[in-house]
Amino acid sequence: MHVKGWVKSSLLDYPGKIAASLFCGGCNFRCPHCHNADLVLHPDQQPDLPSDQIWDFLSRRHGLLDGVAISGGEPTLQTDLLPFARRVREMGFLVKLDTNGYRPDVLEAMLDAGLVDYVAMDVKAPLIKYDQAAGVAVDVKRIQHSMALLRRGPVDYEFRTTVVPGLLAEEDILEIGRLVSGVPRFYLQQFVPHNTLNPEMTSRVPYLPERVRAMVDLVAPWVGEVRLRGV
Ligand code: SF4
């Protein structure tokens, strides 16, 4: 695992749990609004966290941490993700996976092997705008496949959308509502104009909180529950 950074204890990264968060280098998307630009564009310029350090830390956190959130970048690109997650679970911790959903094969393998307890998957835009949102040509069938895998259950999951000004407006949020229809939990996330992959995005002003809150009402009829992050 090419883990480039970590937060040893967080209440924010795994809903309802205390978790360590690990940030893997590299991504198969180039979302202009991504605020992990260095992790995505230059993962080789940052040293890997020694795996011994991670295992040693976790071995001393029983009773203090509930789980480990494996984030990125895009963790499904890591060739040893499955054995890594297996070892975390064998140590008695829950595993949360953050993913953009573009490797449904890896997601399915993790689900089938029972190696993940919670998945947070980005739904970046209406399908017709996915290329623009992801910054690369996207085969949206792969996104739909991952969504279907999560809907199949039984693993707990969320879909989440970052409300990027200039990319997503109210009609897009409505369309995303239709796309995620029926999910138990959906998060709308505030855009953070910091260290963005496209430097021009740093000057883009996030929507006012009241506008983002109003978007909740647009999605609410389609999903079990809508929550806000960063608003
Ligand atoms: S925001 Fe986009 S580019 Fe950044 S890590 Fe997530 S999927 Fe990759």
Boltz pocket constraint, residues with backbone or C-beta under 6 A from the ligand:
constraints:
  - pocket:
      binder: B
      contacts: [[A, 26], [A, 27], [A, 28], [A, 29], [A, 30], [A, 31], [A, 33], [A, 34], [A, 35], [A, 36], [A, 40], [A, 72], [A, 73], [A, 74], [A, 100], [A, 133], [A, 134]]
      max_distance: 6.0
